[in-house]
Amino acid sequence: MEANTTLSLNSFTQLENFGHSLRAPSYRFHPTRAEEIFEVFCLAEKMGLSVTARGAGKSYNDAALNGGGILLDLSAMNQILEWDPASGLVRCEPGVTLEQLWQRVEPSGWWPPVVSGTMKTTLGGCLAANIHGKNNFQKGPIGEHVLEFTAMLPTGEQITCTPEKNADLFYAMISGLGMLGIFTSITMKMKRIHSGLMSVDAFPVHNLNQHLRALLDNAPTHDYVVGWMDTTAGGKNIGRGQIHASNNLKEVEDPNAQETMRLENQTLPPRIFGVFPKSLLHYFMSPFMINIGVWGVNTAKYVASLRTHTFRQSHAAFHFLLDYVPNWELAYGRGGLIQYQSFLPKETAEETWRAMIALSHRNRLPSYLGVTKRHRPDKFLLTHALDGFSLAMDFKVTDGTRAKLSQMLQEFDRMVLKAGGRFYFAKNSETSAEAARAFLGEETILKFKELKKRCDPSNLLESDLFRRVFE
Amino acid sequence: MSNYPKPVAATPLNPRRRGIIIGASDGIGAALAQRLAHEGYTLALLARRQEKLEVICEQINRKTGEYCARAYVHDVADYEKAPELLRRIVADLGGLDLVVFVAGVNYPPGGIDKYNFENDRRMVEINLIGAMAWLSRVGEMFQSAKAGQIVGISSVAGDRGRVGNPGYNTSKAGLSTYLEALRNRLTRHGVNVLTVKPGFVETAMIQAAQGPTPFMITTEKAVDDIWKAMQKRRQVVYTPPIWRWIMLAIQHTPSFIFRRLSF
């Protein structure tokens, strides 16, 4: 890769977050081999610039942005190096997307153990943020399914980590936001499936208490549980919505397993009602993305979800809701969107979210989409999980609402921290250094910085997120 | 050179714009720095004179209560130093949205029958080549990023060659043409290039004016016009606006009349 040896102004690229609400220009490099990553480190050191890794750029905040510095775009390191359909072990480069991964493993009866709401994310990014899925309460974050990874440190050293070997780095680099080193290969164990379909129970919940109780009660009996919350509903309706709880089918439950597991039966249909191309849909959604329009859409969706029923759905269709409407995030307009996700212990969640949603209504800044999940703690260093629930709220950003929204989210932060809650670094864009310190604890941050000093003595790895939260 | 803490991180709800002002130690540059800091920009201020520059940075930072302005000592005639400094500043600011080139000198030859090559050369070196040294790199950067705004402070003096100060006229005519060419290249890439053509503005440079100074305005008024034009992403702005019409008349005055005037 010749471009690595010099820093060309031609590589200066304006990059965005997933929500199109933040932009930062960087010198972008596309390494294809581990050695090229090291070349970029050398160049960065020579030029006095910082380096940030970027996968698919699907983070809602500044995790994969590095304004004025170097951006290591790992999307070209996207080879599935080894795949063993007998054992379910797969070894991948960091730029492999979940889409590539499930399409490779699914036909032989396997599925990635933890997936995000979009299949466009890369494994490197998933590990750096230590993503969770709708099965967090059962399977933990993705890091718990990693058997081994290798990483390139800024010192040029290539290390191998497993839960036993270099364990401190294993638990810190997964969840470490790419600030300790760059993953170069990842070995994971896939999850066995016996059908291409899942059995999904869908039922309505009419208030917040019912909502959280449903998440709690359905978790032990289901593989996946996720709630949609109508965050525009107020008063006694706060927290109403719909729960989807699903199970993988057992060996005998699908007589046509061979057929349903074929890839053709896993893709999301490209058209709605058979005729309407989905790639254009976001243009038609755009006019509804105002308070009143979203209230109408949420209310209609709630009414439509009042029916309790059980149905079968393909894995891809169940997991990748965010991919249903391509580029849906563009519907939020010029200012884009941000997501605010809070994790609360099950004891304080109801009261705190009730107050937060009420506050958003008083401010006339309702969240346009609310999604809830059930969680359990894990032992990764910068963990966001706890024994409780999470609520992710999407907010539209406009020039007129920025200041007010910022104030409200600061108030949210105080409420969440007071209730013993946590935040997720792949989502929240406004978390301050103080808030991060409050939920992670001084000791955790010190430990992270100590490891960083060891892996990255000249402090080459820095993202906008890192500067915002850890400096 | 810049012992300032890192600027406040931009977030979706606090999207701080970042700008460079080249020639910020006094006059329009200094006044524009004050205004842009007030409008929420984080700024890198460049000039030759360190003491003056630091006084302005301190003033701005005291007023805004944060480190909005950072000083970088630089002589625009040191063309070779521009690329490295640009890279340094973009890294320090965490990005770049705006570059304003204000640096300019005016050395009149001292009469319509006097000639001074050294002065002419100095004016072209700073006003024109200095701008090209910066803006060619900035243009390449913005073109690649497909975003950004370039503001060049040219002058009404560039609209016609007159008897008083051929070197200055030439440097500003060159700058105006250069900016126009940049605009024609960069508009298609989403970059705005604004050419500012001030008339007489109350700055130290006004001493170079020989004779009357009609329609003189304060730097604040000039900055106000520039800021408004920047917001509208306009292409050319005269400040005060009356110069647009005056220069239209002057540009269209036939040469057989114009060359006989001592204007």
Contacts between the chains, C-beta under 8 A, distances in Angstrom:
chain1	res1	chain2	res2	distance
A	7	B	87	7.3
A	9	B	137	6.4
A	9	B	140	4.4
A	9	B	141	5.0
A	9	B	144	6.2
A	10	B	140	7.1
A	10	B	144	5.4
A	11	B	144	7.1
A	12	B	140	7.8
A	12	B	141	4.8
A	12	B	144	4.3
A	12	B	145	5.3
A	13	B	144	6.5
A	13	B	145	6.2
A	14	B	145	4.0
A	14	B	146	5.8
A	14	B	147	5.0
A	17	B	12	7.3
A	19	B	12	7.0
A	21	B	12	3.6
A	22	B	10	6.7
A	22	B	11	6.7
A	22	B	12	4.8
A	22	B	15	6.8
A	23	B	95	7.8
A	23	B	147	7.1
A	24	B	10	7.2
A	24	B	94	6.8
A	24	B	95	5.0
A	25	B	90	7.5
A	25	B	95	5.2
A	25	B	96	6.6
A	25	B	141	7.6
A	25	B	145	4.5
A	25	B	147	7.5
A	47	B	87	6.8
A	48	B	88	7.3
A	48	B	91	7.0
A	49	B	87	7.6
A	49	B	91	5.4
A	50	B	91	7.4
A	61	B	11	7.6
A	61	B	12	7.8
A	62	B	9	7.3
A	62	B	10	7.9
A	62	B	11	7.0
A	67	B	10	7.1
A	67	B	18	8.0
A	67	B	93	7.6
A	67	B	94	3.6
A	67	B	95	3.6
A	68	B	90	4.1
A	68	B	91	4.2
A	68	B	92	7.2
A	68	B	93	6.2
A	68	B	94	5.0
A	68	B	95	5.2
A	68	B	96	7.1
A	69	B	91	5.9
A	69	B	94	8.0
A	335	B	12	7.9
A	336	B	12	6.6
A	338	B	12	4.9
A	338	B	13	7.1
A	397	B	12	5.4
A	397	B	13	6.8
A	402	B	12	7.9
A	402	B	13	5.0
A	402	B	14	7.5
A	402	B	15	7.6
A	403	B	13	7.7
A	405	B	13	5.7
A	406	B	13	3.9
A	406	B	14	6.4
A	409	B	13	7.1
A	429	B	11	5.1
A	429	B	12	5.1
A	429	B	13	7.4
A	430	B	11	5.4
A	430	B	12	7.6
A	430	B	13	5.7
A	430	B	14	7.9
A	464	B	9	6.0
A	464	B	10	7.4
A	464	B	94	6.8
A	467	B	6	6.2
A	467	B	9	5.6
A	467	B	94	7.7
A	468	B	9	4.1
A	468	B	11	7.0
A	471	B	6	6.9
